[in-house]
Amino acid sequence: MAAERGTRIVVIGGGAAGMSAAASARRADSECGITVVERGPYVSSAHCGIPYYISGLLEDIRELTVYSPEYFERERRIRVMTHTRATMIEHSARRVIVRSVAQGNEESLGYDSLVLATGARPIVPSLEGADGLNVFTARNLEDAVKIRQYVDNNPAGTAVIVGGGWIGVIMGGALSSRGLEVVLLERTDSLLPGFDRSLSCACEEKLKEKGVKIRTGVSVTGLAKERSGLVSSVFFSGGAVKAGLVIMAAGVAPSSELFSAYGSKQKGAIEVNDLMKTGIEGIFACGDCATAYHVVAARQVYHPLGTTANRQGRVAGANAAGRYSLFGGIAGTQALKVFDLEMARTGLSSAEAAMYGFKAFDVLTTSPSRARYAPGGSLITTMITVEQATGRVLGAQMAGRESVAARIDAFVPIVSEGMTLQRAVELDMSYTPECSPLWDPVIYSLREALRRHTQEHR
Amino acid sequence: MAAERGTRIVVIGGGAAGMSAAASARRADSECGITVVERGPYVSSAHCGIPYYISGLLEDIRELTVYSPEYFERERRIRVMTHTRATMIEHSARRVIVRSVAQGNEESLGYDSLVLATGARPIVPSLEGADGLNVFTARNLEDAVKIRQYVDNNPAGTAVIVGGGWIGVIMGGALSSRGLEVVLLERTDSLLPGFDRSLSCACEEKLKEKGVKIRTGVSVTGLAKERSGLVSSVFFSGGAVKAGLVIMAAGVAPSSELFSAYGSKQKGAIEVNDLMKTGIEGIFACGDCATAYHVVAARQVYHPLGTTANRQGRVAGANAAGRYSLFGGIAGTQALKVFDLEMARTGLSSAEAAMYGFKAFDVLTTSPSRARYAPGGSLITTMITVEQATGRVLGAQMAGRESVAARIDAFVPIVSEGMTLQRAVELDMSYTPECSPLWDPVIYSLREALRRHTQEHR
């Protein structure tokens, strides 16, 4: 399959997944030809840092790109075509057609292996006024630059955020700490749909404490766009709110159009196996445009996340270059910090467990972060989801102020390895008074769950 | 075996293990008779809190007892005999002879099950002057009261600590933060023998930064005791140091004399199985006087620790009351905090791996605690010990300022379940910029170890 001067690899998308794939392919094969095609101006960007740029902690957006295109060209011999869009795959001829965004001129890139790392795009509800000049999404660095510019010029405005998921909540925190009045509108009855309501209410309280106004259970019905092109208010079921700035954070959808004519998809995401192979020989997909194997659900799911994109990119790149590399799957782990509140989860939530056919129960506990006599402790809320028949730990969620993201990591091997409560509760976890009570919230919650399981479910 | 009015259970020792055993026996059998025999005045004491009492953060020593003897008598119907010492087991007659420490009168307690939870005692080197009035050990609450009294009366003195293990280091920190000049003398060439030197040096630096003077590689040869009965200086190989107060922290040895005539021992500790049974039917042992099964070393070891004492006590108590309960073993996990430095470990160190016959290698990494662009991060040093042939993770040690104890807990299931690097590195750990970089030190160190293993050992 390799061309005379080595394998030709084309990567579509210069985000986390694409650049990880390109770098990984280079490590796997020092001779292969690698081309990355990226629509925007940046590659290798750290989207998770956008709130720091918005809130003013970072001054230069380039601090959110790990490496520049020049770096990849010079140090890794990877050709990077920015401002370039892939328009069509001609797989029978093993080539992809790309077009310069500015000039419009087309080029045909031949490949032996094609890696699709086209990412995801924000879902913008088709509402009257959604094209207003002060309506933004918060997906990539270009978005961040626009929002920051707007905020710098209008430092005392009102920001209306449509959507109370991860991005909505984090942007709400960033804009609020920047001094703006923030109104968060969420369609469902609680923020952070990945969390149980008994945990997400901690996030709601924290945001309210910092002055963010939250309206849950409301649908946005339209935006009042003035002649200036600016939106002045947002209408929702039951009211209206003035808006100087609107952030659309209603979730993302995989950007997988390029692959439309080819393999199978799940919720629009390109279905892959553990080698990141699509159904088409020679075409790989990774990151936010692709599915990922969930080790607890034991199936391919769509759960786009930066860490997954990086990990899948590595695997796709190595395999594209002829190596054999396996993706170890995801466990549904996520963490976020809103002001001083950390929220983290891994495995399946109660709702997900039901969706995947598990008969499960939840145990909710609240326990201290430190020994009773050690100063400065706080409470941590933990919910554990357990398979009823077996006692297997399917998932855990935590909210609190101290080491919650780090604590959830102790649950990651527990849920990934399919450990039962009986086994997990006997793990020899660390103890030192200023960092945990004798029974850390991790063990405390497992003990309580085991007690409940023993009493009620056997 | 049960007497007419229920099983008679006698527990020797009212520390963490003994009181856990008694409470667990009560939960298992609401009718059995339970007597706890304790030499000192306190039961259910939290030794780990002693530094907080010494440093002045706690005013009342009773804050370090979880429950009073009266609580156990009243709420759990457990007879608690404080100031009482067990002097002999007459197992053929199923009775134990106890003697009141104050009055000297003896009593014979019949039992069906006997639980030995006699703990450990500090090793005091047999040195000239070691009986000085200002020479203390730091094992129990009585010790803590004496030290605190001395320090309250002599707030500007010099404390010499003999031994740079866990207790020596923690007491050094507490006395230093109390304003005393502290000199720490350690026989080996580094503090905290359970850690590799490349990590324990962080502890040494932290203590020095806070003004503690450290001399490693020195043997204490004697103490100059004045006519007043007070020691005025401590002599060691290569010098002498003035002392207002001396703390002997040269390690502990199991208090197992009572059992001398009976079953087998290891390093003086009573050998038990996973049911906490000794070799003698009807006699159980738990806590600091007993061995514990090490899940990585796959054998019984002596590794006394508060969490283990609690866990083993529960198991011993349940089994003593006729239930069937199994101890899940230890993984060698330990954590401590000295000023703002956290140090934690789990599994086997390099030296322990060699001792238990593993052919292993270590990988040392230093990596950031947060994303590059998130404010306030610091460096975490991690050492992973890996079995050469299999790539199995045998142990991990960490030192740093942020969530190190919590981070080591993510390694606990990894080493306990015998996961390989290849498998562990694929765990879907959490990521959020203010709590970790994209690759948290846990994953970063595993990745580096895997890279090394792939390059050098296969």
Interface residues (C-beta under 8 A of the other chain):
Chain A: A46 C48 G49 Y52 L57 L58 E63 L64 V295 G306 T307 T308 N310 R311 F327 G328 G329 I330 A331 G332 T333 Q334 A335 L336 K337 E342 A344 T346 A371 R372 Y373 A374 P375 S403 V404 A405 A406 R407 I408 D409 A410 V412 P413 I414 S416 E417 M419 R423 A424 V425 E426 L427 D428 M429 S430 Y431 T432 P433 E434 C435 S436 L438 D440 V442
Chain B: A46 C48 G49 Y52 L57 L58 E63 L64 V295 G306 T307 T308 N310 R311 F327 G328 G329 I330 A331 G332 T333 Q334 A335 L336 K337 E342 A344 T346 A371 R372 Y373 A374 P375 S403 V404 A405 A406 R407 I408 D409 A410 V412 P413 I414 S416 E417 M419 R423 A424 V425 E426 L427 D428 M429 S430 Y431 T432 P433 E434 C435 S436 L438 D440 V442
